[in-house]
Amino acid sequence: MQAALMDVSDPASPKYGKYLSKEEVEAFAAPKPESVNAVKTWLAQHGVTPEVASPSGDMLRAHIPVHQANVLLNANYTQYLHKNSNTSILATLSYSVPPDVKEHLSFIYPTDQFIPPATGGPSSSKVIPPAILPEDVAGKPTSDTIPATCDQQITPACLQAIYNIPSTPATAESNSIFVPAFSNEFATQADLNEFTRALRPDVKDATFSVLSVDGGKTSGTGTFEASLDIQYTAGLATGVPVQLASVGLSRLQGFIDLNNYLLGLSDPPKVVTVSYGYNEYNVPDNIAFQICQAYGQLGLRGTTVLYGSGDGGVGGVQYNDNCYTFVPTFPAACPYITVVGATTGHSPEVAAGLSSGGFSNVLQRFYYQEAAVTGYLAALGDEYQGMYEPAGRAYPDISAQGMNFQIVANGQYVGVDGTSASSPTVASIVALVNDERLNAGKSSLGFLNPLLYSSTAAPIFNDITAGSNPGCNTNGFPAKSGWDPVTGLGSIDYQRFAQVARELP
């Protein structure tokens, strides 16, 4: 699968942009018939009839009582309380399956995985008095100059000015942005209407649709994270259709089920932006691999998957000084997605201290970023030696503004910070570039990383060379010229990116 993904994603490949069909991708992930037979036979011996849970058939699901699961798996399932989130989880301290079945299994979930809920939401927020949103700045469209108030607050007008993002509506009907919402998050049309009234008055009809996955809610009040994600996609990628996926399960099962939903679509979304994640050590390696493979399959279909890197600097998804080695985040550590760090300010734009970044302890670095990353490591020298895995997948890949974003949540103006603001900003840029390509009869951009790290894309970046990402009682990695584990390759100028994309096949 990896070779096929690079073929359709590397601009130097003759197969660039020639994405695979749903059936072709499923063939890559399909299990061996003997594996399916071995597992189903074992389950049948215990009176269990599973259902196929993934489009390729590599995942089965069974709904059985706890007492039957205890017998099936030689387990002792118990409800455990996660003290930090005050949520409970059903798990067992140990389990076993027959050896002739085990060799055919990647993982069984839930069993002995004590995984907390995904971390999402802005790293900080504050209610903004209306007086701090002056009418002459809040809704000003793109101009040749950056409004002075962008030093204190970020609005769509600021992003349009900083990154040269157009305000003209997209028109390609096949274009789309997909925004998952976990942890009981929700966004409302009323909040989006107020947001565009005040901050995008040139847009009169911005809207979004709502999809429920795993029993996610389809109505409610606006919360910070979902409102941020929707307002800086529907309110920034002018005219691009946006869908909010309300996911009822916030643990890993929700991520897995959402991926299976997307892979089951005949026409998956062109861009997915996600603002939730875990510390890498919380996710078992085999489950991390399966989730990452799903993102690779989406790339084969032509979907760009973007994730915020996290808001804890080198300390993980949230700020953490109680660590002796740096804490990678997941899914940011997956090499099949594009990870977005955070910046702040302009003239110059600098790294935001909360921007998570570093190196995976589990997943290896791919060839496409080898030159950029080894150059940084050579300049870093022995600093922090032993605190990170230098051969691991390095992230973030790129960055965007992530501080002082103005949103409307449940009728209130709120200022928020975090890479969960950066990822939807980049999603909007990618979607608008996709619009140009789709209208020209070309493919969507798909998996971005082989392009981003190529010499072809070098002109599109604003290099970030100041700042660092503190954590674990250190100053964190320093931003340097070229790629760095705080801001990646830098932030993207829309006009330069669009020009490069126009010249691609």
Helices and strands as residue ranges (DSSP letters): H 2-9, H 22-29, H 33-45, E 51-52, E 60-61, H 66-73, E 78-82, E 87-91, H 99-102, E 119-120, E 124-127, G 130-132, H 135-138, G 148-151, H 156-163, E 177-181, H 189-199, E 209-213, H 224-231, E 242-247, H 252-263, E 271-274, E 276-279, G 280-282, H 285-300, E 304-308, G 313-315, E 329-330, E 338-344, E 350-351, E 358-364, G 367-369, H 370-380, E 392-395, E 398-401, E 405-409, E 412-417, H 419-439, H 449-452, G 455-460, E 461-462, E 491-492, H 494-503
